[in-house]
Amino acid sequence: MAAIDRHPITATFDLAATHNNLASAYHQAATNRHGQSDSGQKSSYLEAALGHYLQAFQGWSNQIEFQDAAFSGLMQTVRSFYECLGLQGQTKALSKIPPQMLPIVMKEL
């Protein structure tokens, strides 16, 4: 029996990009004007988007241009919380932002 040469397969995979793409999809689902989502569904989608944008932002800590894109999406999601769910929604969103990021987020609002 011939020996099989086994080499581990390595793949490059940008986990932060995946989080960013998921966040974008969740945000789109929450804000889709043609959908009939109730406020609970919208809140769930926006929370998922916010969490994934935060993961992307943290994952791209050494890549400023990508981190800026994640931050832009994060800010759009915080604004969508307010647009879709009012002040209570925005408060919910801000409560999920890490404390060290709050000054930057508040400045952008």
PyRosetta script that sets phi, psi and omega in degrees:
from pyrosetta import init, pose_from_sequence

init()
pose = pose_from_sequence("MAAIDRHPITATFDLAATHNNLASAYHQAATNRHGQSDSGQKSSYLEAALGHYLQAFQGWSNQIEFQDAAFSGLMQTVRSFYECLGLQGQTKALSKIPPQMLPIVMKEL")
pose.set_psi(1, 127.4)
pose.set_omega(1, -177.4)
pose.set_phi(2, -73.6)
pose.set_psi(2, 142.0)
pose.set_omega(2, 177.5)
pose.set_phi(3, -70.9)
pose.set_psi(3, 136.9)
pose.set_omega(3, 178.6)
pose.set_phi(4, -95.9)
pose.set_psi(4, 126.6)
pose.set_omega(4, 178.9)
pose.set_phi(5, -80.5)
pose.set_psi(5, 110.3)
pose.set_omega(5, -178.5)
pose.set_phi(6, -106.4)
pose.set_psi(6, 117.9)
pose.set_omega(6, 175.9)
pose.set_phi(7, -114.6)
pose.set_psi(7, 133.3)
pose.set_omega(7, 177.7)
pose.set_phi(8, -64.3)
pose.set_psi(8, 139.0)
pose.set_omega(8, 178.7)
pose.set_phi(9, -87.6)
pose.set_psi(9, 124.7)
pose.set_omega(9, 176.7)
pose.set_phi(10, -113.7)
pose.set_psi(10, 134.9)
pose.set_omega(10, 179.4)
pose.set_phi(11, -127.1)
pose.set_psi(11, 141.3)
pose.set_omega(11, 175.0)
pose.set_phi(12, -87.4)
pose.set_psi(12, 132.1)
pose.set_omega(12, -174.8)
pose.set_phi(13, -143.7)
pose.set_psi(13, 119.9)
pose.set_omega(13, -179.9)
pose.set_phi(14, -91.5)
pose.set_psi(14, 96.6)
pose.set_omega(14, -178.2)
pose.set_phi(15, -62.7)
pose.set_psi(15, -37.0)
pose.set_omega(15, 178.8)
pose.set_phi(16, -63.3)
pose.set_psi(16, -38.0)
pose.set_omega(16, 177.8)
pose.set_phi(17, -64.7)
pose.set_psi(17, -38.1)
pose.set_omega(17, 177.9)
pose.set_phi(18, -63.7)
pose.set_psi(18, -43.9)
pose.set_omega(18, 176.8)
pose.set_phi(19, -60.5)
pose.set_psi(19, -42.2)
pose.set_omega(19, -179.9)
pose.set_phi(20, -62.7)
pose.set_psi(20, -42.9)
pose.set_omega(20, 179.0)
pose.set_phi(21, -66.5)
pose.set_psi(21, -41.2)
pose.set_omega(21, 176.4)
pose.set_phi(22, -62.2)
pose.set_psi(22, -42.5)
pose.set_omega(22, 179.1)
pose.set_phi(23, -59.9)
pose.set_psi(23, -44.2)
pose.set_omega(23, 179.3)
pose.set_phi(24, -61.2)
pose.set_psi(24, -42.4)
pose.set_omega(24, 180.0)
pose.set_phi(25, -65.6)
pose.set_psi(25, -44.0)
pose.set_omega(25, 178.3)
pose.set_phi(26, -63.8)
pose.set_psi(26, -41.3)
pose.set_omega(26, 178.9)
pose.set_phi(27, -62.6)
pose.set_psi(27, -44.0)
pose.set_omega(27, 178.7)
pose.set_phi(28, -60.5)
pose.set_psi(28, -43.1)
pose.set_omega(28, 179.4)
pose.set_phi(29, -62.9)
pose.set_psi(29, -37.3)
pose.set_omega(29, -178.5)
pose.set_phi(30, -72.3)
pose.set_psi(30, -33.4)
pose.set_omega(30, -172.9)
pose.set_phi(31, -105.1)
pose.set_psi(31, 5.0)
pose.set_omega(31, -179.8)
pose.set_phi(32, -61.3)
pose.set_psi(32, 115.6)
pose.set_omega(32, -177.3)
pose.set_phi(33, -68.6)
pose.set_psi(33, -20.9)
pose.set_omega(33, -177.7)
pose.set_phi(34, -88.6)
pose.set_psi(34, -15.0)
pose.set_omega(34, -179.6)
pose.set_phi(35, -78.1)
pose.set_psi(35, 161.2)
pose.set_omega(35, -179.9)
pose.set_phi(36, -111.7)
pose.set_psi(36, 36.6)
pose.set_omega(36, -177.4)
pose.set_phi(37, -67.0)
pose.set_psi(37, 139.4)
pose.set_omega(37, 173.6)
pose.set_phi(38, -82.0)
pose.set_psi(38, 172.6)
pose.set_omega(38, -175.3)
pose.set_phi(39, -65.1)
pose.set_psi(39, -31.6)
pose.set_omega(39, 177.1)
pose.set_phi(40, -65.4)
pose.set_psi(40, -41.4)
pose.set_omega(40, 178.1)
pose.set_phi(41, -66.2)
pose.set_psi(41, -44.6)
pose.set_omega(41, 178.7)
pose.set_phi(42, -60.2)
pose.set_psi(42, -44.0)
pose.set_omega(42, 179.6)
pose.set_phi(43, -60.2)
pose.set_psi(43, -43.7)
pose.set_omega(43, 179.0)
pose.set_phi(44, -62.1)
pose.set_psi(44, -44.4)
pose.set_omega(44, 179.2)
pose.set_phi(45, -65.0)
pose.set_psi(45, -42.6)
pose.set_omega(45, -179.8)
pose.set_phi(46, -66.8)
pose.set_psi(46, -38.2)
pose.set_omega(46, 176.5)
pose.set_phi(47, -62.5)
pose.set_psi(47, -42.1)
pose.set_omega(47, 178.3)
pose.set_phi(48, -63.7)
pose.set_psi(48, -43.4)
pose.set_omega(48, 178.9)
pose.set_phi(49, -60.2)
pose.set_psi(49, -46.5)
pose.set_omega(49, -179.3)
pose.set_phi(50, -60.2)
pose.set_psi(50, -45.5)
pose.set_omega(50, 179.6)
pose.set_phi(51, -61.5)
pose.set_psi(51, -41.8)
pose.set_omega(51, -180.0)
pose.set_phi(52, -71.1)
pose.set_psi(52, -36.3)
pose.set_omega(52, 175.7)
pose.set_phi(53, -64.2)
pose.set_psi(53, -38.8)
pose.set_omega(53, 177.5)
pose.set_phi(54, -64.0)
pose.set_psi(54, -40.6)
pose.set_omega(54, 177.2)
pose.set_phi(55, -63.2)
pose.set_psi(55, -42.4)
pose.set_omega(55, 178.8)
pose.set_phi(56, -64.1)
pose.set_psi(56, -44.6)
pose.set_omega(56, -179.6)
pose.set_phi(57, -58.5)
pose.set_psi(57, -46.4)
pose.set_omega(57, -179.7)
pose.set_phi(58, -69.9)
pose.set_psi(58, -36.3)
pose.set_omega(58, -179.7)
pose.set_phi(59, -68.8)
pose.set_psi(59, -25.5)
pose.set_omega(59, -179.8)
pose.set_phi(60, -101.2)
pose.set_psi(60, 31.1)
pose.set_omega(60, -175.8)
pose.set_phi(61, -59.6)
pose.set_psi(61, -24.4)
pose.set_omega(61, 179.7)
pose.set_phi(62, -100.9)
pose.set_psi(62, 5.4)
pose.set_omega(62, -178.4)
pose.set_phi(63, -128.4)
pose.set_psi(63, 86.5)
pose.set_omega(63, -171.0)
pose.set_phi(64, -57.6)
pose.set_psi(64, -42.2)
pose.set_omega(64, -177.4)
pose.set_phi(65, -64.2)
pose.set_psi(65, -36.4)
pose.set_omega(65, 176.9)
pose.set_phi(66, -74.2)
pose.set_psi(66, -38.5)
pose.set_omega(66, 178.6)
pose.set_phi(67, -61.5)
pose.set_psi(67, -37.7)
pose.set_omega(67, 176.6)
pose.set_phi(68, -61.5)
pose.set_psi(68, -38.6)
pose.set_omega(68, 178.3)
pose.set_phi(69, -64.9)
pose.set_psi(69, -42.2)
pose.set_omega(69, 178.1)
pose.set_phi(70, -65.1)
pose.set_psi(70, -39.4)
pose.set_omega(70, 179.2)
pose.set_phi(71, -65.2)
pose.set_psi(71, -39.3)
pose.set_omega(71, 177.6)
pose.set_phi(72, -60.9)
pose.set_psi(72, -44.8)
pose.set_omega(72, 177.3)
pose.set_phi(73, -64.3)
pose.set_psi(73, -39.2)
pose.set_omega(73, 177.6)
pose.set_phi(74, -60.9)
pose.set_psi(74, -44.5)
pose.set_omega(74, 180.0)
pose.set_phi(75, -66.0)
pose.set_psi(75, -39.5)
pose.set_omega(75, 177.8)
pose.set_phi(76, -62.0)
pose.set_psi(76, -38.1)
pose.set_omega(76, 179.6)
pose.set_phi(77, -68.7)
pose.set_psi(77, -41.1)
pose.set_omega(77, 177.3)
pose.set_phi(78, -61.5)
pose.set_psi(78, -42.1)
pose.set_omega(78, 177.7)
pose.set_phi(79, -64.6)
pose.set_psi(79, -37.6)
pose.set_omega(79, 178.7)
pose.set_phi(80, -66.8)
pose.set_psi(80, -34.4)
pose.set_omega(80, 174.2)
pose.set_phi(81, -55.5)
pose.set_psi(81, -44.9)
pose.set_omega(81, -179.8)
pose.set_phi(82, -68.0)
pose.set_psi(82, -45.4)
pose.set_omega(82, -178.2)
pose.set_phi(83, -63.4)
pose.set_psi(83, -38.6)
pose.set_omega(83, -176.0)
pose.set_phi(84, -89.6)
pose.set_psi(84, -31.0)
pose.set_omega(84, -170.4)
pose.set_phi(85, -127.5)
pose.set_psi(85, 4.5)
pose.set_omega(85, 176.3)
pose.set_phi(86, 75.5)
pose.set_psi(86, -164.8)
pose.set_omega(86, -177.0)
pose.set_phi(87, -61.3)
pose.set_psi(87, -37.6)
pose.set_omega(87, 177.9)
pose.set_phi(88, -62.0)
pose.set_psi(88, -39.3)
pose.set_omega(88, 177.7)
pose.set_phi(89, -65.8)
pose.set_psi(89, -42.8)
pose.set_omega(89, 178.9)
pose.set_phi(90, -64.1)
pose.set_psi(90, -40.3)
pose.set_omega(90, 177.5)
pose.set_phi(91, -61.2)
pose.set_psi(91, -41.2)
pose.set_omega(91, 177.9)
pose.set_phi(92, -61.2)
pose.set_psi(92, -44.1)
pose.set_omega(92, 179.7)
pose.set_phi(93, -62.5)
pose.set_psi(93, -47.0)
pose.set_omega(93, -177.8)
pose.set_phi(94, -64.7)
pose.set_psi(94, -28.4)
pose.set_omega(94, 179.4)
pose.set_phi(95, -69.5)
pose.set_psi(95, -17.1)
pose.set_omega(95, -179.2)
pose.set_phi(96, -96.2)
pose.set_psi(96, -5.2)
pose.set_omega(96, 178.8)
pose.set_phi(97, -80.5)
pose.set_psi(97, 132.7)
pose.set_omega(97, 177.2)
pose.set_phi(98, -57.7)
pose.set_psi(98, 140.8)
pose.set_omega(98, -175.4)
pose.set_phi(99, -53.3)
pose.set_psi(99, -36.7)
pose.set_omega(99, -178.6)
pose.set_phi(100, -68.9)
pose.set_psi(100, -19.3)
pose.set_omega(100, 179.8)
pose.set_phi(101, -93.5)
pose.set_psi(101, -17.6)
pose.set_omega(101, -174.5)
pose.set_phi(102, -55.9)
pose.set_psi(102, -44.2)
pose.set_omega(102, 179.3)
pose.set_phi(103, -59.3)
pose.set_psi(103, -38.4)
pose.set_omega(103, -179.8)
pose.set_phi(104, -69.6)
pose.set_psi(104, -42.6)
pose.set_omega(104, -179.9)
pose.set_phi(105, -64.9)
pose.set_psi(105, -45.5)
pose.set_omega(105, -178.2)
pose.set_phi(106, -63.0)
pose.set_psi(106, -37.8)
pose.set_omega(106, 178.8)
pose.set_phi(107, -63.3)
pose.set_psi(107, -36.4)
pose.set_omega(107, -177.7)
pose.set_phi(108, -78.3)
pose.set_psi(108, -21.8)
pose.set_omega(108, -179.9)
pose.set_phi(109, -73.1)
pose.dump_pdb("model.pdb")
